[in-house]
């Protein structure tokens, strides 16, 4: 088995995850927020697969597959919500959707 | 014999179940037939038991039978256990026999009442409770029957639950009885502690070894038992519930007064006589309380205007005689009076019930009069009952009251004092009994338009009255002084009388009491038997005396003052100074505090998704750092 060591994969994974998290926190368009979320999930996936390969068993890969399924479902629901919101002719801005304020 | 005794016990219980389960599938009349039929089965079984027991040798007439162990704790065992001996069989015969006649009468009396089924079920329950009480073979089961008798009386006294006064009377009876139940239970605790058992055989066999005569333990136990007996038998000072219990339907009064309930106290003292004999002071106290009660009740009965209340006070007074009898150790005499009293008191109540029916539920004797013509049969029955109650020979009351008085005359100084009270009581008895008879049946009908509904009652109500009239006439010949002592001989193995009448004193006592009774009748005739203004004049001359009697010697007022008022006042003080400031206001403060805190917490809920995400991320970061540091 050859190629870059585990550290390189982890650094890339952290970079992906942090980029995604910053995107979620900073951007206001719900579409971009969804994209950023996907980035976070894939950052996590990368870490899982890297470790699976390092340890030589399949557990991490199976986790990664499950995460992909969740990510797909989440994208469906999220996009559906965004379509519903835009149908109401409301601005697509997460900061304006505050009707759940306590 | 044992099987017959068990049948006698459980037949009324089966009737209760049958009526309750059959519900609307049977008519009200059928419910009455089931209840009285079951009581008749009970009576027949009691007679069978009696006949079989007669076949035994007199000294071996005690059998017991246990169905199962009801309760066990350590070495202590109490079984579902009955005892068949002369005393319990005697009581079974009285309870089920008189009970059957009353239940049969009630079928006619209650006809047309909306809730007849419930009524008949309760009455059968009452008979079952009383049979359990008299048949039980240990004191714990006796206490269970004791409590159930209290419960049944409560249910029946406030049977007409829409009447406020009836509900109050039921509650009063229950509370007064609970006082007695409590002292009874305390006595049982002491017995368990010192003897370790509650079945009669063990207790009576071991009591003389365990207790010193007149020692504190024996005295306390006897006092507790006496407390129970006094409450259940409506003796001073726990008597105030009995007159109020007249709120129930009339056959209930008859049942409470004649067959079940009030005689339980007398039975208890006779049954536990070995314990009372170890505490002579308490034994005497029973007699003294009986004497006080018979005088007070006799005096109060003189001014009562409710036909049933007059009879109720006469019951208290007659039970006073029984207490004098058993208190002085003349168990045979006391129980003899119990039996004859059951006959003539049930008779008087049933006759009064017919009168009340005929006058459309009128109970005030001032609105009665001249009923002899309208109710000839009832009138005759009432005369028989009155003569028996006033102890005129050859009616039953004469022999039994005479037996009590003669035994008292033989019992030393205290005996003579009680005899004096009893003799005065005999005079009072004759006076108030014939006052009632003259006012209700003689004279002219009251001019007010009292609606007359029925006239003479139906045959179904008259025949039990007739049977009881016969019994009240001949029942006294069971025991004729100087000739034979059937009852004393029968009860001898269980409750051996320590006082027996004899010789000259007995004759003197009988003649004196009889003369006093006749004097009472004569005076009653002068005052109430013909038009007279004597009662009015007496009332004007001694207004305080009339008031004291009408207020029943202020017992109710005293209890109000001693128990009700203080607790009422304490409750309102507690309401004002504890509940109001501590609970009500602090609750308001607590509510406000919760509101303020939650308003602050709610402010964190901004509705901004990004702020939530930030909080999540921050939390996660903090957790991660903590884990790293801890590692």
Interface residues (C-beta under 8 A of the other chain):
Chain A: X21 X24 X25 X33 X94 X95 X97 X98 X99 X100 X101 X102
Chain B: X601 X602 X603 X604 X605 X606 X607 X608 X609 X610 X613 X614 X617
